[in-house]
Amino acid sequence: MADITVTQIKSAIGTKPKHRGTLRALGIGKIGQTNTLPDRPEIRGMIARVPHLIEVSEEES
């Protein structure tokens, strides 16, 4: 199964509360913070909500 590495690249200050909650659910909260998550539809949906705040790279495992 592939993994997705998510890195926050922009601040969540001034964004909607749902966007800040999505970042928390992804396990990141500060600029430069990274988290590796499984490639599942739920995670892809969260990533689709905040593409302007994060950078995504895919890894094969």
C-alpha positions in Angstrom: 0.0 0.0 0.0 1.3 3.5 -0.9 1.7 6.2 1.7 1.2 10.0 1.3 3.6 12.5 2.9 1.8 15.8 3.7 3.8 19.0 4.6 2.2 22.3 5.6 3.6 25.1 3.5 1.3 28.0 4.4 -0.1 29.4 7.6 -3.6 28.5 8.6 -4.1 32.0 10.2 -7.1 33.7 8.6 -8.5 30.5 7.1 -11.9 29.0 7.7 -12.3 27.0 10.9 -13.0 23.8 8.8 -9.7 24.2 7.1 -7.8 24.5 10.4 -9.7 21.4 11.7 -8.7 19.5 8.6 -5.1 20.3 9.1 -5.4 19.1 12.7 -7.0 15.9 11.5 -4.1 15.4 9.0 -1.8 15.6 12.0 -0.1 18.9 11.1 -0.4 22.3 12.7 2.7 24.4 12.0 4.5 25.4 8.8 7.1 22.8 7.9 5.5 20.0 9.8 5.2 16.7 8.0 3.1 13.6 8.5 3.0 10.3 6.6 -0.5 8.9 6.1 -2.0 5.9 4.3 -3.4 6.5 0.8 -7.1 6.1 1.5 -10.2 8.0 0.1 -10.8 9.7 3.5 -7.3 11.1 3.5 -7.6 12.2 -0.2 -10.8 14.0 0.7 -9.1 15.9 3.5 -6.2 16.8 1.2 -8.6 18.1 -1.5 -10.1 20.5 1.1 -6.8 22.3 1.8 -4.6 22.0 -1.3 -3.5 25.7 -1.0 -2.0 25.1 2.5 -0.1 21.8 2.0 2.3 20.0 -0.3 1.8 16.3 -1.0 4.2 13.7 -2.1 3.5 10.0 -2.7 5.7 7.2 -1.6 5.6 3.5 -2.5 6.2 1.1 0.3 
